[in-house]
């Protein structure tokens, strides 16, 4: 499934960077590199280096595979969601977007907290109540 996700993302957004792909898949750049190595080895993806950045593209073979499997996958997803009315699908989408934005905020906050300097001995400074002061 992970290789399918990479193929689907790169096929839909040719020229994306490895970091953009990692961010969209919610994985590390290292995990993406391993998947890209496999797909590149199979002749499905190519990396075009631009300075210090690799841009990702489907090869001709990758494009043919993308055009064959992605529509079939989308048909399965549409069939699964057909049990919901159009209104329910819209509500679900809106709720999932809200949840996704909350996860993004939390991830940014954790990154900011992780970068803050700590107190003596590497401990997180505590407030007067004794709890960590974030």
C-alpha positions, 0 to 999 in steps of 0.5 A, a space after each residue: 500500500 505504501 508504494 501505491 500511495 507514493 505512486 498516486 501522490 507523485 502521479 497527481 503532483 509531478 515535480 513534487 519534492 521528496 520532503 513534500 511527498 513525506 509531508 503529504 504521506 505523514 512519514 519521514 523523509 528517510 522512509 520516503 527515500 526507501 520507498 522511492 529507491 524501490 520504485 526507482 529500481 522498478 523503473 516507475 519513478 525518476 528523481 530529477 536533482 535541482 540544486 539540493 532538492 530532488 523532484 519526483 516524476 513518474 516514468 512512462 512505465 510509472 504513468 501507465 501503471 498510474 493510469 491503470 490502477 488509480 482509477 480502479 482504486 478511486 472506484 472502490 473508494 467511491 463505492 465504499 462511500 456510496 452508503 453515505 448521502 452526499 450531505 453526509 459525505 460533505 459533513 465527513 469531509 469537513 470533520 476530517 479536514 477539521 481534525 487534520 488541521 488540529 493535527 497539523 497545529 499539534 505537530 507544529 506546536 510539538 516541533 516548536 516545544 522540542 526546539 525550545 532551550 531547556 533549563 539546567 541539566 537539560 530539564 524542561 523549566 517548570 512554572 511556579 506550580 511545578 508543571 512544565 512551562 511550555 
